[in-house]
Amino acid sequence: VICLLAGGTGGAKLARGIADVAGAEELTVIANTGDDVEVYGVHVSPDPDLITYWLADRIDERGWGIEGDTWHVMDALEAAGRPAWFRLGDADLAMCLVRTEALRRGARLTDAHAEVVHAMGVGSRVLPMSDDPVRTRVRTPRGWSDFQEFMIVQRSEGPVEEVQFDGAAEAHPSPEVLEALAAADAIVIGPSNPIISIGPILAVPGIREALVDARAPVVAVSPFVRGEVVKGPTEAFMAGAGLPPGTPGAAAAYEGLLDGFVADERVPGLDAPLLQTDVLMDGAEPRRRVAQETLDFAAGLGR
Amino acid sequence: VICLLAGGTGGAKLARGIADVAGAEELTVIANTGDDVEVYGVHVSPDPDLITYWLADRIDERGWGIEGDTWHVMDALEAAGRPAWFRLGDADLAMCLVRTEALRRGARLTDAHAEVVHAMGVGSRVLPMSDDPVRTRVRTPRGWSDFQEFMIVQRSEGPVEEVQFDGAAEAHPSPEVLEALAAADAIVIGPSNPIISIGPILAVPGIREALVDARAPVVAVSPFVRGEVVKGPTEAFMAGAGLPPGTPGAAAAYEGLLDGFVADERVPGLDAPLLQTDVLMDGAEPRRRVAQETLDFAAGLGR
């Protein structure tokens, strides 16, 4: 079993590649829930959903949401004078209703999201990092903001001065997360933002220790392609965390955790073996190649 | 101020007529919430919404929901293998989200529904009978069912052996309901099902007493038109409650409460003055006529 830690787009693409080359049932994704938000009374899990839509081959080409979705509910809210700043397509909202209905009847977030995964016909597991609420907050010169507010309303405008994961200190990894990490044959940290996508996962007490204690090698894939991120405000967050820019910063973010690192450039001072390869995943074929090379690399690493 | 007790269609049509002849701001509706249901994680209030859509001139010609609504969210649920037995149009769902979001942030149902009323641009007040949950349940030879299950899944097939209003005994009328009844110039019991539409309202301890103590005359409008109900399974419920069929049964249901009764036939043994007039409201003009005649009738009654 391959265990993949993932945030949004980059991690989701690698999840898709791993499912392709290893088989859907062989993949367990541990997904960031620090971006989760309650809006319009429903529980939205942006990263777990993005990963699930990718695995279902239903991701829209805009990079989020469900392909060909419509916007009737948001339009009705706006027509009624309720600004729908957090845009959810109708089919996307339907999946949020599936999750919310399960939560209202007392289900854990893990089981509630499993209903979404099942509804989308996905054969892999997509596990929220925790059943407890963790909420990423961002401080800029304008003050503290919820993560979605920073990303959508403030258009992720930095500089980012500080990031907090509210609730993380009191959160517990789900039993499924700990079991998946302990049982994994390989643990991959996906090419997601090290601070705000992988950071919340590692901030849940017990997950970092589970990576260190795992029998499987831990390999991270850099989110930097030719020195730049493909999508999202990664650099502002790395600067805010005092990390060097680019690939060396991503490696530094995981210091002490890695048995191997996958990047498209050499990393001075890296304390683990490097697989240097093109990590751009701009299609099904490169996604499969990066996945296969990463898994082969991990298989050759000892612990 | 006119205070109208109402369930679904009949009461909603009279609400529309009263708003037309007396002015929207002069109308306060006290609405049945015994049909409320949590489905897809959202709080649906069928009767308060039906009334609100009528008052907003947005009711669909099918008799419920919002005119010209679309069904993308329900279709997405069904495509994902989640049977959407309770069909909510996209715009209808948007109004449920407005209410649910308010409830999740701790608002009372009264204030949550007021947001829907405001979002629909309605100038009248539509008050849930209580902020506490009351749920109508129906017993047939098949056993006990929730109200919506009886109406939709079982297609309201009787015989109805018993009706219960779960939670009613512990429920309180909202302060707004008690104030509206105390301040009203006329109190009208709308032409809704006496057992399952008006019954839950009167089952909330304090509301019946507030009607008795009110300074305004209380007038009921019969839901029977030429001996038959226009819509819904009223007769099965009246038989189940041991009431005579037709108009006399409706009068009997409100025994001891009425200062006047409006019906299209004479009612033997009626203990209050009768206004005999056509109560069919099959258009804007007859809705206004029934409303005006009922208000004129109430104005001439003493207490």
Interface residues (C-beta under 8 A of the other chain):
Chain A: E38 V39 Y40 G41 V42 H43 I66 T70 H72 V73 M74 A76 L77 A79 A80 G81 R82 D90 A91 L93 A94 M95 L97 V98 R99 T100 E101 A102 L103 R104 A119 M120
Chain B: E38 V39 Y40 G41 V42 H43 I66 T70 H72 V73 M74 A76 L77 A79 A80 G81 R82 D90 A91 L93 A94 M95 L97 V98 R99 T100 E101 A102 L103 R104 A119 M120
